[in-house]
Amino acid sequence: MQSTGAKVMIGTSGGGFDLMTESLSLAGIAETPLVIYLASRPGPSTGVATYTAQGDLDMARYAGHGEFPRMVLAPGCPKEAEELTSQAFYFSQQFGIPIIILSDKHFLQMHLLFYKKQR
């Protein structure tokens, strides 16, 4: 599939991702390249933004209507996140699939510490 237009990446967290499942399904069935950054957090609806959780893995793997291929990536450190994000764009364009990159609050704090040390 040849894509026309810009590469797309969307950021969200648990409750917002739930509301995006119809769009995720459409992207999957239409083979539209898409990268989603999903920051896990506990709780329904607005959740608890100051705590961490990794409970969105199953939601990322199985969200949507019908069956369509997708890829779920979970980087373990900031450097790996950079590499996997680049690969996510490549694979989403190459295969026309939605790709979800998972993280959580601890990962983001690690990211801040990593870049503070490099300054």
C-alpha positions as CSV (number, residue, x, y, z in Angstrom):
1,M,0.0,0.0,0.0
2,Q,1.3,3.4,-0.9
3,S,0.6,6.1,1.6
4,T,0.0,9.7,0.6
5,G,0.5,12.4,3.1
6,A,2.4,12.8,6.4
7,K,3.4,10.2,8.8
8,V,1.0,10.2,11.8
9,M,1.6,9.7,15.5
10,I,-1.0,10.2,18.2
11,G,-0.4,10.3,22.0
12,T,-3.0,9.3,24.5
13,S,-3.5,7.4,27.8
14,G,-5.9,4.7,29.0
15,G,-9.3,6.5,28.9
16,G,-8.5,8.3,25.7
17,F,-7.3,5.2,24.0
18,D,-10.7,3.5,24.8
19,L,-12.4,6.3,23.0
20,M,-10.1,5.8,20.0
21,T,-10.9,2.1,19.4
22,E,-13.3,2.7,16.5
23,S,-10.6,4.8,14.7
24,L,-8.0,2.1,15.5
25,S,-10.3,-0.5,13.9
26,L,-10.8,1.7,10.8
27,A,-7.0,2.2,10.5
28,G,-6.5,-1.5,10.9
29,I,-9.1,-2.6,8.4
30,A,-8.2,0.1,5.9
31,E,-4.5,-0.7,6.3
32,T,-3.7,2.9,7.2
33,P,-0.3,3.5,8.7
34,L,-0.6,4.9,12.2
35,V,1.6,5.1,15.3
36,I,0.0,5.5,18.7
37,Y,1.9,6.4,21.9
38,L,-0.1,4.9,24.8
39,A,0.9,6.0,28.3
40,S,-0.5,3.6,30.8
41,R,-2.1,4.9,34.0
42,P,-4.4,3.4,36.6
43,G,-8.1,3.9,36.9
44,P,-11.1,4.4,34.6
45,S,-12.1,7.7,33.0
46,T,-9.7,10.4,34.0
47,G,-7.7,7.9,36.1
48,V,-4.9,8.9,38.6
49,A,-2.3,10.7,36.6
50,T,0.3,10.8,39.4
51,Y,0.5,7.0,39.8
52,T,1.8,4.4,37.5
53,A,0.4,1.2,36.1
54,Q,1.1,-1.2,33.2
55,G,-2.5,-2.5,32.9
56,D,-3.0,-1.3,29.3
57,L,-1.1,-4.1,27.6
58,D,-4.1,-6.3,27.0
59,M,-6.2,-3.3,25.9
60,A,-3.4,-2.4,23.4
61,R,-3.3,-6.0,22.1
62,Y,-7.0,-6.6,21.7
63,A,-8.7,-3.2,21.3
64,G,-10.9,-2.6,18.3
65,H,-13.6,-4.3,16.3
66,G,-12.9,-7.3,14.2
67,E,-9.5,-8.8,13.5
68,F,-6.6,-6.9,12.0
69,P,-2.8,-7.0,12.4
70,R,-1.1,-4.6,14.8
71,M,2.2,-4.3,16.5
72,V,2.7,-3.4,20.2
73,L,6.1,-2.2,21.3
74,A,7.2,-1.5,24.9
75,P,10.6,0.2,25.2
76,G,12.6,-0.3,28.3
77,C,14.8,2.8,28.3
78,P,14.9,6.2,26.6
79,K,17.4,5.1,24.0
80,E,15.4,2.1,23.1
81,A,12.3,4.3,22.8
82,E,14.0,6.4,20.2
83,E,15.0,3.4,18.2
84,L,11.6,1.7,18.5
85,T,9.7,4.8,17.5
86,S,11.8,5.0,14.3
87,Q,11.1,1.4,13.6
88,A,7.4,1.9,14.4
89,F,7.1,4.5,11.6
90,Y,9.0,2.3,9.2
91,F,6.9,-0.8,9.9
92,S,3.6,1.0,9.9
93,Q,4.4,2.5,6.5
94,Q,5.8,-0.8,5.2
95,F,2.9,-3.0,6.3
96,G,0.0,-0.5,6.6
97,I,-0.7,-1.4,10.2
98,P,-1.4,0.5,13.4
99,I,1.5,0.3,15.9
100,I,1.2,1.1,19.6
101,I,4.1,2.2,21.7
102,L,3.5,1.6,25.4
103,S,5.0,3.5,28.4
104,D,4.1,4.5,31.9
105,K,5.0,7.2,34.5
106,H,8.2,5.5,35.6
107,F,9.4,5.3,32.0
108,L,8.9,9.0,31.6
109,Q,10.7,9.8,34.8
110,M,13.6,7.6,33.6
111,H,13.5,9.7,30.4
112,L,13.9,12.9,32.3
113,L,16.8,11.6,34.4
114,F,18.5,10.2,31.3
115,Y,18.5,13.6,29.6
116,K,19.5,15.5,32.7
117,K,22.6,13.4,33.0
118,Q,23.6,14.2,29.4
119,R,23.5,17.9,29.9
